[in-house]
Amino acid sequence: MSAASEESTEASGIGETELNRAIGPRLLLLFIVGDILGTGIYALTGDVAGQVGGAAWAPFLVAFAVATVTAFSYLELVTKYPQAAGAALYTHKAFGIHFVTFLVAFTVMCSGITSASTAASAVAGFFSDAFQLGYEAGSTPLLLIALIFMVLIGLLNLRGVSESVMANVVLTLVELSGLLMIIFIGLYAMSDGKADFSRVVVFEAAGDKSLFLTVTTGTALAFFAMIGFEDSVNMAEETKDPQRDFPKMMLSGLGLAAVIYVLVAVTAVALVPVGDLTDPDKPSALTQVVAAGAPGMPFDRIFPFIAMFAVANTALINMLMASRLLYGMARQGVLPAALGKVHPGRRTPWVAILFTTALAIGLITYVVLASRSESSANTVKLLGGTTALLLLAVFTVVNIALLILRKDKVAHKHFKSPTVLPYVGAVTCAFLVGPWARTEDQMDQYEIAGILIALGVLSWLITWAFTRGKRKVEYTGE
């Protein structure tokens, strides 16, 4: 590299990396949109309507606002420190406490792998539905389909980031086609007089909760549908120009997802009564919407195929995120150095990919076997809510970290969030972590989160025992 190019690289803050910088602005936008869209909107629209009634669009809109405020904090941090590791990197730079850093990293990793594992299990179910195989939940064939799917995701991840991101492009387009199908079918049904818009403005509180708490509980659940934008910061070392591309693409991706979510929620409630959307004995909420909007047409037979690919995209992107997170942590000396090894030919973090894939296979086995119990009907809702709970806690820490890191100056230009937004983000995210943001049947989220955190503490102790005296505490971003 010439002296001039070295100076240019240093001034831009991009820095050197062993990973392949293959992601341009368009691919980054599709990555972000594809990560946000997926399991949340396809699986939870009916559940959100069950929390608030016909005004199911309101929690999605509030969740978008909360996510956008935190996205501004992520944008300042990722353009200031354009390395992989995301929230864990920012936490370590702000607090410098290995235990806290490890827990944040472990929490983010678990949220991604749990989400991907649940998505893989859902893919198996959609596969059975699409081909009318009739496999029962928890059956061995469904388990094998889910495990084969995750192995394929791992192989695609090992192949290279370009191949993985291009697969994400295809799957994102499939995701969008399914949601646009619902919106256009809704427009057709409206023109035919089948829609009842009076239901769209009806709030129905569960129990004696106020309107504020009703929207709050709905938002805590709908927030699962808005997460995903934060995964993209773990791809910073594989983005061609992170300082230029991340602000426009992240905010555009969030806005596009919010518009689609609101339109889908309005369409769903206008075409199908809330009681039917939440009825466990009936098809999935969006499948009912397609059938109601275009009766006599084969859209309800096509939709399971689209949903299968949409959920598959969630798994792909979450596994990309989890492996890059482990890679970034290993390169910073917080995790064993072996997890930071890069394949000399493919230039992918192959050890981290194998580790996260193996962990996901174990989680898939547990999820599929657990689906044999009566509580399995709410598996996606419970795991989705737990994922949102864990990430809301992480977002609280990230917003606080930004306030601390404001005093840390860097030589290159970077995005700057409005001063008040990190305060707003920290307060709103912390508020949504509390039990007042959940109904009684959602309190099991805290138990699952507690178990995950306990596993994190145990993992930290084991890591500390094997690496004490050998850790290289860097996290300088240099």
Order of alpha helices (4+ residues) and beta strands (2+ residues): alpha-alpha-alpha-alpha-alpha-alpha-alpha-alpha-alpha-alpha-alpha-alpha-alpha-alpha-alpha-alpha-alpha
